[in-house]
Amino acid sequence: MLRTRKFRSDLTGDCEDFIGTTNVFNGIFAEKNLLFPFPLREMDVNAGLVQNPGY
């Protein structure tokens, strides 16, 4: 998913763009949903780490 920004839809069976797609809970996937936030303890240990966008 991260490389192509596409996923296989269970509803249609086609590969669709991840960003802007509505999920089963009527939420819309955003750029932020591609990455997880870094834990605060990891950021405390490594001062060179920058938090992922949106967190």
Buried (B, 14 or more C-beta within 10 A) or exposed (E): EEEEEBBEEEEEEEEEEBEEBEEEEEEEBEEEBBEEEBEEEEBEEEEEEEEEEEE
